[in-house]
Amino acid sequence: MSDPRIHIVDRVTTAPGRGRAFVDAYTAEYVPQAVRIGMTLDRVLVSPPVWLDDDGNTVTAIWTVSGHEQWWQTAIARRFDAGFVDFWRRVEPMVAERSRSMAAAAESVEGMCRV
């Protein structure tokens, strides 16, 4: 049986010494907004697993949504919700670079192609 979940992976490299502050802000501000629009937080990982003062940490947040319809709904909501734009603007000094990717279980991809 295929798994309809789509995983949304946010990867942020923080500015030196800003890893803990970024995770605190992400958890307190971004997470509640994302949950409100239907995303489910799977986990937040920090690499290396120690707060760095002289270098940046890599923070990886893994989210799930229930299939392509919910993915589109959350994608549209994030683009047009000022709260998300404001969050990224506020944390910009803490962020060296960021990216987002999406993935699904290999056995689910074929079914997701038939939308």
C-alpha positions as CSV (number, residue, x, y, z in Angstrom):
1,M,0.0,0.0,0.0
2,S,1.4,3.4,-0.9
3,D,1.9,6.1,1.6
4,P,0.3,9.4,0.4
5,R,2.4,11.6,2.7
6,I,4.7,14.2,1.3
7,H,7.7,15.2,3.3
8,I,8.7,18.8,3.3
9,V,12.3,19.3,4.3
10,D,13.5,22.7,5.4
11,R,17.3,23.0,5.7
12,V,18.8,26.1,7.3
13,T,22.4,26.9,7.8
14,T,22.6,29.5,10.6
15,A,24.9,32.4,10.9
16,P,27.8,31.7,13.3
17,G,26.6,31.4,16.9
18,R,22.9,31.8,15.9
19,G,21.8,28.1,15.9
20,R,20.1,28.0,19.3
21,A,18.4,31.4,18.7
22,F,17.1,30.3,15.3
23,V,15.7,27.0,16.6
24,D,14.0,28.8,19.4
25,A,12.4,31.3,17.0
26,Y,11.5,28.6,14.5
27,T,9.9,26.5,17.3
28,A,8.0,29.4,18.9
29,E,6.9,31.3,15.8
30,Y,7.1,29.2,12.6
31,V,5.9,25.8,13.9
32,P,2.5,27.1,15.3
33,Q,1.8,28.8,12.0
34,A,2.6,25.8,9.9
35,V,0.6,23.5,12.2
36,R,-2.4,25.9,11.8
37,I,-2.3,25.5,8.0
38,G,-2.2,21.7,8.2
39,M,1.5,20.7,8.3
40,T,2.7,18.1,10.8
41,L,6.1,18.5,12.3
42,D,8.0,15.2,12.3
43,R,11.3,16.4,13.8
44,V,13.9,19.2,14.0
45,L,17.5,18.0,13.7
46,V,20.6,20.0,14.5
47,S,24.0,19.3,13.0
48,P,26.5,19.0,14.5
49,P,24.7,18.1,17.7
50,V,26.3,21.0,19.7
51,W,25.6,24.7,19.6
52,L,28.5,26.3,17.7
53,D,29.8,29.8,18.6
54,D,32.3,30.3,15.8
55,D,30.4,28.5,13.0
56,G,26.8,27.9,11.9
57,N,24.7,24.9,12.7
58,T,22.6,23.1,10.1
59,V,19.0,22.9,11.2
60,T,16.8,20.4,9.3
61,A,13.0,20.5,10.0
62,I,11.0,17.6,8.5
63,W,7.3,18.1,8.0
64,T,4.6,15.9,6.5
65,V,1.3,16.6,4.7
66,S,-1.3,14.1,3.6
67,G,-0.8,13.9,-0.1
68,H,-0.7,16.3,-3.0
69,E,-3.9,18.2,-2.3
70,Q,-2.8,19.1,1.2
71,W,0.6,19.9,-0.1
72,W,-0.8,22.4,-2.6
73,Q,-3.1,23.9,0.1
74,T,-0.2,24.5,2.5
75,A,2.1,25.8,-0.3
76,I,-0.5,28.4,-1.3
77,A,-1.2,29.3,2.3
78,R,2.5,29.8,3.1
79,R,3.0,32.1,0.1
80,F,0.0,34.4,0.9
81,D,0.2,34.4,4.7
82,A,2.1,37.5,5.9
83,G,3.0,35.7,9.1
84,F,5.4,33.4,7.2
85,V,6.9,36.3,5.2
86,D,7.4,38.3,8.4
87,F,9.0,35.3,10.2
88,W,11.6,34.8,7.5
89,R,12.3,38.6,7.4
90,R,12.8,38.7,11.2
91,V,15.2,35.7,11.3
92,E,17.2,36.8,8.2
93,P,20.2,37.9,10.3
94,M,20.3,34.4,11.8
95,V,20.3,32.6,8.5
96,A,23.4,32.1,6.2
97,E,21.4,30.0,3.7
98,R,18.2,28.0,3.5
99,S,16.5,25.6,1.2
100,R,13.3,23.5,1.0
101,S,12.7,20.2,-0.8
102,M,9.8,17.8,-1.0
103,A,9.9,14.0,-1.1
104,A,7.7,11.0,-1.0
105,A,8.2,7.3,-0.5
106,A,9.4,5.7,-3.7
107,E,6.4,3.4,-3.9
108,S,4.0,6.4,-3.7
109,V,5.5,8.4,-6.6
110,E,3.6,6.7,-9.4
111,G,0.3,7.3,-7.7
112,M,1.2,10.9,-7.1
113,C,1.8,11.4,-10.8
114,R,-1.9,10.8,-11.6
115,V,-3.4,13.9,-10.2
